[in-house]
Amino acid sequence: MIDQEQEQAVEIRLRRAGIAAFAAGLVGTLAFFAFFPGLPHVIDWGAIVTALIVGALARWACQSWMRKRGASHS
């Protein structure tokens, strides 16, 4: 019973960290396209798709790092 609760707690932490990493990647990429000098300051579909991809990659990297770190500390 305790193992199941610990597993659920780990999954909740992974989910929250994944959401935060996705949001940071998304907002960071959109901010880059919006404010970087030399680029047109227009958010188009290419910037939105790129931001979604970067957010997904950030989520994947964060969750895999946390799983690896958790496995090495167990």
Rosetta constraint file for C-alpha pairs under 8 A:
AtomPair CA 1 CA 5 HARMONIC 6.45 0.50
AtomPair CA 2 CA 6 HARMONIC 6.15 0.50
AtomPair CA 3 CA 7 HARMONIC 6.07 0.50
AtomPair CA 4 CA 8 HARMONIC 6.18 0.50
AtomPair CA 5 CA 9 HARMONIC 6.17 0.50
AtomPair CA 6 CA 10 HARMONIC 6.20 0.50
AtomPair CA 7 CA 11 HARMONIC 6.21 0.50
AtomPair CA 8 CA 12 HARMONIC 6.13 0.50
AtomPair CA 9 CA 13 HARMONIC 6.24 0.50
AtomPair CA 10 CA 14 HARMONIC 6.15 0.50
AtomPair CA 11 CA 15 HARMONIC 6.07 0.50
AtomPair CA 12 CA 16 HARMONIC 6.15 0.50
AtomPair CA 13 CA 17 HARMONIC 6.03 0.50
AtomPair CA 14 CA 18 HARMONIC 5.94 0.50
AtomPair CA 14 CA 63 HARMONIC 6.00 0.50
AtomPair CA 14 CA 66 HARMONIC 7.25 0.50
AtomPair CA 15 CA 19 HARMONIC 6.18 0.50
AtomPair CA 16 CA 20 HARMONIC 6.21 0.50
AtomPair CA 17 CA 21 HARMONIC 6.03 0.50
AtomPair CA 17 CA 59 HARMONIC 7.69 0.50
AtomPair CA 17 CA 62 HARMONIC 7.07 0.50
AtomPair CA 17 CA 63 HARMONIC 7.15 0.50
AtomPair CA 18 CA 22 HARMONIC 6.04 0.50
AtomPair CA 18 CA 58 HARMONIC 7.89 0.50
AtomPair CA 18 CA 59 HARMONIC 4.63 0.50
AtomPair CA 18 CA 60 HARMONIC 7.27 0.50
AtomPair CA 18 CA 62 HARMONIC 6.41 0.50
AtomPair CA 18 CA 63 HARMONIC 6.05 0.50
AtomPair CA 19 CA 23 HARMONIC 6.13 0.50
AtomPair CA 19 CA 59 HARMONIC 6.89 0.50
AtomPair CA 20 CA 24 HARMONIC 6.07 0.50
AtomPair CA 20 CA 59 HARMONIC 7.83 0.50
AtomPair CA 21 CA 25 HARMONIC 6.09 0.50
AtomPair CA 21 CA 55 HARMONIC 6.84 0.50
AtomPair CA 21 CA 58 HARMONIC 5.51 0.50
AtomPair CA 21 CA 59 HARMONIC 5.01 0.50
AtomPair CA 21 CA 62 HARMONIC 6.63 0.50
AtomPair CA 22 CA 26 HARMONIC 6.03 0.50
AtomPair CA 22 CA 54 HARMONIC 7.79 0.50
AtomPair CA 22 CA 55 HARMONIC 4.11 0.50
AtomPair CA 22 CA 56 HARMONIC 5.80 0.50
AtomPair CA 22 CA 57 HARMONIC 7.79 0.50
AtomPair CA 22 CA 58 HARMONIC 5.78 0.50
AtomPair CA 22 CA 59 HARMONIC 4.96 0.50
AtomPair CA 23 CA 27 HARMONIC 5.96 0.50
AtomPair CA 23 CA 55 HARMONIC 6.43 0.50
AtomPair CA 24 CA 28 HARMONIC 5.74 0.50
AtomPair CA 24 CA 55 HARMONIC 7.03 0.50
AtomPair CA 25 CA 29 HARMONIC 6.00 0.50
AtomPair CA 25 CA 51 HARMONIC 6.85 0.50
AtomPair CA 25 CA 52 HARMONIC 7.93 0.50
AtomPair CA 25 CA 54 HARMONIC 5.61 0.50
AtomPair CA 25 CA 55 HARMONIC 4.18 0.50
AtomPair CA 25 CA 56 HARMONIC 7.78 0.50
AtomPair CA 25 CA 58 HARMONIC 5.97 0.50
AtomPair CA 26 CA 30 HARMONIC 6.21 0.50
AtomPair CA 26 CA 51 HARMONIC 4.77 0.50
AtomPair CA 26 CA 52 HARMONIC 5.87 0.50
AtomPair CA 26 CA 54 HARMONIC 6.48 0.50
AtomPair CA 26 CA 55 HARMONIC 4.76 0.50
AtomPair CA 27 CA 31 HARMONIC 5.95 0.50
AtomPair CA 27 CA 51 HARMONIC 7.49 0.50
AtomPair CA 28 CA 32 HARMONIC 6.13 0.50
AtomPair CA 28 CA 51 HARMONIC 7.98 0.50
AtomPair CA 29 CA 33 HARMONIC 6.34 0.50
AtomPair CA 29 CA 47 HARMONIC 7.84 0.50
AtomPair CA 29 CA 50 HARMONIC 7.58 0.50
AtomPair CA 29 CA 51 HARMONIC 5.16 0.50
AtomPair CA 29 CA 54 HARMONIC 7.21 0.50
AtomPair CA 30 CA 34 HARMONIC 6.03 0.50
AtomPair CA 30 CA 43 HARMONIC 7.38 0.50
AtomPair CA 30 CA 47 HARMONIC 6.78 0.50
AtomPair CA 30 CA 48 HARMONIC 7.16 0.50
AtomPair CA 30 CA 51 HARMONIC 6.09 0.50
AtomPair CA 31 CA 35 HARMONIC 5.87 0.50
AtomPair CA 31 CA 36 HARMONIC 7.78 0.50
AtomPair CA 32 CA 36 HARMONIC 5.28 0.50
AtomPair CA 33 CA 39 HARMONIC 6.92 0.50
AtomPair CA 33 CA 40 HARMONIC 7.87 0.50
AtomPair CA 33 CA 41 HARMONIC 6.72 0.50
AtomPair CA 33 CA 42 HARMONIC 7.40 0.50
AtomPair CA 33 CA 43 HARMONIC 6.74 0.50
AtomPair CA 33 CA 47 HARMONIC 6.73 0.50
AtomPair CA 34 CA 39 HARMONIC 7.95 0.50
AtomPair CA 34 CA 40 HARMONIC 7.76 0.50
AtomPair CA 34 CA 41 HARMONIC 4.92 0.50
AtomPair CA 34 CA 42 HARMONIC 6.28 0.50
AtomPair CA 34 CA 43 HARMONIC 6.47 0.50
AtomPair CA 35 CA 39 HARMONIC 7.87 0.50
AtomPair CA 35 CA 41 HARMONIC 6.48 0.50
AtomPair CA 36 CA 41 HARMONIC 7.92 0.50
AtomPair CA 43 CA 47 HARMONIC 5.80 0.50
AtomPair CA 43 CA 48 HARMONIC 6.99 0.50
AtomPair CA 44 CA 48 HARMONIC 6.43 0.50
AtomPair CA 45 CA 49 HARMONIC 6.07 0.50
AtomPair CA 46 CA 50 HARMONIC 6.03 0.50
AtomPair CA 47 CA 51 HARMONIC 5.98 0.50
AtomPair CA 48 CA 52 HARMONIC 6.23 0.50
AtomPair CA 49 CA 53 HARMONIC 6.24 0.50
AtomPair CA 50 CA 54 HARMONIC 6.10 0.50
AtomPair CA 51 CA 55 HARMONIC 6.00 0.50
AtomPair CA 52 CA 56 HARMONIC 6.12 0.50
AtomPair CA 53 CA 57 HARMONIC 6.15 0.50
AtomPair CA 54 CA 58 HARMONIC 6.05 0.50
AtomPair CA 55 CA 59 HARMONIC 6.17 0.50
AtomPair CA 56 CA 60 HARMONIC 6.17 0.50
AtomPair CA 57 CA 61 HARMONIC 6.03 0.50
AtomPair CA 58 CA 62 HARMONIC 6.03 0.50
AtomPair CA 59 CA 63 HARMONIC 6.12 0.50
AtomPair CA 60 CA 64 HARMONIC 6.04 0.50
AtomPair CA 61 CA 65 HARMONIC 6.00 0.50
AtomPair CA 62 CA 66 HARMONIC 6.13 0.50
AtomPair CA 63 CA 67 HARMONIC 6.09 0.50
AtomPair CA 64 CA 68 HARMONIC 6.06 0.50
AtomPair CA 65 CA 69 HARMONIC 6.00 0.50
AtomPair CA 66 CA 70 HARMONIC 5.96 0.50
AtomPair CA 67 CA 71 HARMONIC 6.11 0.50
AtomPair CA 68 CA 72 HARMONIC 6.25 0.50
AtomPair CA 69 CA 73 HARMONIC 6.27 0.50
AtomPair CA 70 CA 74 HARMONIC 6.19 0.50
